[in-house]
């Protein structure tokens, strides 16, 4: 056993894991026999007999059909245990513009970060500039674990934690899983985006904390290349969605060529259909926001999707979803129009609205 592991850390990992998930069926089952389950898991970790259990595979349709894999609750506790132990040593090496699955660096952080960079590049919209926006093709399915493993091992010298990392990384959920959900939605997921069709040692399951963290470790290599080899002053990335800014379109084309030359070494490639190079003043669509001169607004497609869902969803779901959409709209700097449309839709469904700032819906009277 490594002296860095303790039962107290396992308990903390459990509390982190159940946060926002306490009412799920798997969390409730684990909590019913909490003491027994935690002690059993602790003994397995101590003895080295721990092995990941079966996963659940299902598909979601929004914002597009996508395959999702959910590990069992006890395995997710182990993911949090590992993440809590090693995250700081990796986060300290990440650039400030690496967003997603990092405390305090969600979509709002990413949008505000890019908006600040746009203002810096254009000197507060007083001079022209260009942006290069790109993302990776089939990112999570394309990840080669054999490329990722040395990057992790480099900063995990402890033998026990290194062994646990290797077990989590190389565990193949396709060997033991249960298929759930709507078959039609699953069939709508393109075959090249399904983990079930990935080759051996390729692909991380979308839906696990460990997968998001491992993805950031891999893409940190790309971040370092862009910042220090290419010399991009204005750059930010959210998962596999990246934006570079510059006054010269030719310079950005050169940066694109350098990125395309670097990515094969990581086993990755850009999606050419989602690579965009345009003047900044046309607006940059990024993490659900559109950054335009002097304002940042909610992405129109996101707003229209929210309005359509509020109109058709079951009455019992409208209150929670409506307030969630209002919270999303408030993240934009110029969101009054979007909030007004959302509030109008909520009023039509019978809910009351906080009238002064249009920031909250109240439950429909019984």
N, C-alpha and C positions, 0 to 999 in steps of 0.2 A: 504494500500500500504506500501511496505517496503521502507524506505528512501534510500536504495541502488539502487533502480530502477530509471531510468530517460529516457526521450525521447532521450537524447543524446546517451545513451548506446544502445538504439534500432537502431539509425542511424548508429552507429559504427558496430553493428552486421550486418546491411544490407550491408555495404561496405565489411566486411569480407566475407559475404556469396557470394557476386557476384564476388569476386576475382577468376579469371580463369574460371568463368561461365557466364560472362556478355553476351556472344553471344547466349546462349541457349534460346529456345523459352519461357520458363517460366520466366527467368530473364528479357527478353525484355518486356513481357507483364506486369510484375510488375513495370518496369521502366517507361513505358508509362504513368501510372498514379501514379508516385512515391509519390508525396506529399499526395495525397488522400489515397493511400494504406498504407503508413506508419502511418498516423494519425488514420486511421480506426483500424489498428492493435494495436496502442498505446492505443486507447480508450478501446478496448477489454481487453487488459492486465490490464489496470487500474481498470476497472469495474469488472474484474473476469469472464467475459463472453467468454473469448477466449477458443476455442476448436480446436484441430487439424483437418485439412481437409483431403480429400481423398489422397491416395497414388497411385503410378504407380508401377506395378510389371512386370518385364521382366527378361530374362535370358541372360547370356553371355556364350560363349563357351571356352574362353581362360582365364587362362591356363587349366581350366577344366569347365564343365558345372556347372553353379552356379546361383541361384536365387538372384535377386537384387531388393530392394525396394527403391523407390525414393519418399520422401515426397514432398508436394507442396512447392513452393519457399517461401511463407510467413511462413510456418512451419519451413523451414530450417533457416530462419532469427531468429526465436525464439530459435532454437537449438544453434545457435551461441551466442545469447544473454545469455542463460543459461551457456554455456561453458565459455564465457568470464568472467562471474561473479564468478564461483566456481572452475575453473581449477587450479588456483594457490595453493589453500589450499590442493588439492589432489596431485598435482605434487610434492609439497614439501615433501610428505610422500612416494612417489615412490622411489624405488632404482634407482641408476644410470644406471642399466642394463635393465630397462624396456623401450622398444622401441616401436615405432609406435604411431601416433596420439599425439605426444608430440613435441613441437617446438624444432627443431634441432636434433631430434632423429629418422631419417628415416632409410632406408635400408643401406645407406653408413655408417652411424654412427654405426648401429648394426654390419655390417661386419667388420669394423675397430676395434670395441670394442672386438669382438670375436678373431680377429687375434692377438690383443695385449695380450689377455688372454692366447691364445695358446702359444705364445712366452714365456710368464711368466711361464706357467705350464711345458713346455719342456726345459726351460732355453735356449732359442734361438735354438730349435731343437737339443739340445745336449743330451737329455735323453728322453726315451720313456714315453708315457702317453696314456690315454684312454679318449674317449668322449661318453657321453650318450645324444642322440638326441631324442626328443619326441614331439608329439603335441597332442592336445585334440580332442576327437572324436566328430564330429558334433557340434563344439564349440558354434557358435552363436545361433543355433537352440536349444541347450541344456540349455542355461542360464535360471535359475529360478529367475524371478523378485522378488519373495518373499524372496530369499536369498540376492539379491543385494540391495534391498531397505534399510534395516537397516545399511548397510555399507555406503550408501549415507547420510542417515539421521543423522548419528553420527557426521558429519562435516558440516551440513547445519542447523544451529540453527534458521535462519531467517524464519519466518512463510510463507511469500509470496514466497520466492525462494524455500522453501521446497515444497510448493504446486505446483509450476510450474514444479519442478523436478519430482514429483509424476505423474503429468499429462503426461509429455513426456515419462517417463519410462513405465507406465502402459497402454499407448495408444496402442490399438490393430489395426494395419493397415489392418488386414484381414476383418474387418467389413465394410470397405469402400475403395475399390481400383479398379483400371482399369488395365486390363491385356493387355500388348502390346508386340510387338516383334514376333519373329519366334516361332511358336508352337512346331516345331520339336526340337529346342534348349531347350525350357522349358521342353519338355517331356524327354529329356536326363538327366535332373537333377535327381539324385536318390531321391526317395520318402522320405527317412529319413533325407535328407538335405534340405527339403522344409519347409519354415515357415508355409505354408498353412496346413501342416500336423502336426504341433507341438500342444501339449496339452495346455490347458489354463494356463496363467501366464508364459509360457515358450517361449523363443526365442526373439531375438532382430533383427530388420530388417537390413540386410547387405546393406550399402549404406548411412546411416545417420551418421553425425558427433557425435551425441549423443550416438549412439550404440557403436562406437569405444571407446569413452571416458568411458562409463559405463563398457565396457569389461575390460578396464585397471584397473578400480576401483576394480572389482571382482578379477582379477588375481593378484592384489597387495597382496592379502591374501596368495596366493601361493608363490609369490616372498619372502615374509617375512618368510614363513615356510622354504623355501629352504635355504635362507641366514642365518637365525638365529636359527632355530630348527635343521635342518640337518647340517648346518655349511659349506655349499658349498662356497669355496673361489672364484672359477672361474665358473661363471654362467651368462648367458644372455638370454633374451626372446624378441622375436618380435611377437606381438599378441599372438597366442597360440603355437608358434614354439619355443622350448626351448632347450638349450644346457648346459650340465654340464661337467666339465673337472676334471680329477683326475689321480694321478699316479697309482691307484689301481682299477682294474675292479671289485673286490669284494666290495669295498667301493661304487662304482657307483650302483652296484646291490642293496645294502642296501638303497641307496638314492632313487632308483626306487621304492622299496617296501614302503618306507615312503611316497613318493608322491602318490602312489596308495591308501594308507590308508587315506591320507588327503583329496583327491579330492571329495569323496562322500559327505563330509560335505558342499561342495560348489555346489553339484548337478552335478558334472562333472566327466569325466573319460578319461584316456589316450586311444589313438588309438593303440592297440597292433601291428597292421601291420606297423605302422610308428615309432615304438620304435627301436632304433639302438644303440648298444654298440660295438664300434670298436676301434682299435688303431688309434691314432691321425694322424700318418704319412700316412694313407690311404687317407686322405682328408676329410674335413667336408663340406657338401653341406648345405649352409645357406643363406637365403634371396637373391637368385640369384647368389651367389658367391660360389666358391669351394676353401677352404683354404688348401693349400698344403705346404710342406716344402719350405720355403723361397719365396713363391709367393701366390698371391690371384688372381684367374682367373674367368672370366665369366662362369657361369654354361653352359656346352656344350649343354644341351637340350634347354636352353633359346636362345643361339646363333643360333642353327639350326632352331628353330621356327622363329626367326627374319629373317633369310636368305630366308626361304620358303615364308614368307609373302611378303617380298620385291619383290620377283620374280613374285608373282601372283596378288598383290593388284592393284587397279586402279591407273593410272598414276598421277592423281591429289593428291593422298595421299602419294606418295613415298617420296617427299621432307621432309615433316614434320615428317613422321615415321622414315625415314632414319636418320635424325639428332637426333631424340629421341633415337634410338638404339645406335648411336655413343656415345651419352651422357651416356647411361647405360654402355656401354663397357668401357668408360674411367674411371669409378669408380673403376675398378679392378686395382691392382698394376702392373700386367703384362698383358696388354690388346692389345699389338701391333698386335698380330696374329688375334684376333677377329676384331679389327678395320680394318685390311687389307681385311679380307673377306667381311665385310660390305661395305667397299668402292668399292670393285670389283663389288658387286651386284648393287650398286648405279651407277657405271659407265656403266654397262650393260643397265640400265634403262635410260641412256642419261644425267645424272647429272655430273657436274664437282666436283672435290674434292680438298680441301686444301691439297696441296701435301706434305708439310714438315712433319706435325705431324698427318695427317689423322684424323683430329678432326671434320671436318665440310664439309657438302655437299652444293653445290650452285644450285639454280634453273636451270632447263633445259631451254635453250634458246628457245624463241617462234619461 
